Each structure stands twice: as structure tokens, then as C-alpha cells.
Amino acid sequence: MRRTERAINLLVIHCSATRNCDNYSPEQLIRDHVQRGFRGCGYHYYITKDGSLYGMRPVELPGAHVRGFNRRSIGICYEGGLDHKCVPADTRTPMQRQALTQLIHRLLELYPDAYVVGHRDLSRDRNHDGIITPDEWTKLCPCFDAKLYNKSWVVSE
């Protein structure tokens, strides 16, 4: 992993919005993004339930994961985000948590000025107070508070 020439100031965490009892492979993720009209996967990295990390898109290329922020961000997606009843939930496995922490650590070493956010944190500020609150979230993705990684990127969960 090496630093790209793109000016990166955001690491955006996503969930695949799939049930934790279902498997969702990197190939399925690519297929679904292509079916939605993308040229390939919109995320740069994907972490499956077993903690495997997949490079999905070269970091040198802008992602296609959050409108208005793609040029200056890196998109990271974890498999899951819905419980067995399709209710949004933090379904990260211990292996995913470890892989995500390690990836964020490496990326923050390369991009020390970057800030970690969840997709939901980039929702529109509907009341224009400068703060995105839960009632303004367009989506619940990634179903946990990704900004906690900014407090210490050695988060042990």
C-alpha cells in the first residue's frame, strides 16, 4: 500500500447492507455495482466477514461511493450491516473489526490529515446548523459510529 497523488482528506466507511446470515462475495459486490450502472466496484476496499481485505478499485482512481466526496476520499466497505431480520445493525465480526482497524491505521499513516467518517455522516445538513444529526441521516450506513476511529486509530473493540 502506498500513498496516491490524489488529495485524500476522508476515509469513508460503508456497509454492504446485506444480512449477517448471508454471504456476499467481492464478485457479487462488483456485479451489483455494475448492474447499478457503475464501471466496477465503487469502493476501494472490501472486508468480508472472515476479515479478508480485498482491493476493489485502485486508490489512484476516485471512488463511486458517496456523491460529492469521491474525489477526495477512500471508500471502505464491510460485508453486512443488516441483522437476520434485515434491520440495520453493527454486524461486524471480530475479524472484520480487526481488519478495519488495521486498514484505517495504515491509511492514516499515509494520509495523516484524513478524517474517518461513516457514509451517514456525509448526509445533507438539512437544518443548516453545521452538524449532521441522526434525524438528518439519509442512510444508517455503516450502522456504527465510524468517527470513533478519529479518537484513536488503535481502537480495540
Secondary structure, 3 states (H helix, E strand, C coil): CCCCCCCCCEEEEEECCEECCCCCCHHHHHHHHHHCCCCCCCCCEEECCCCCEEECCCCCCCCCCCCCCHHHEEEEEECCEECCCCCECCCCCHHHHHHHHHHHHHHHHHCCCCEEEEHHHHCCCCCCCCCCCHHHCCCCCCCCCHHHHHCCCCCCC
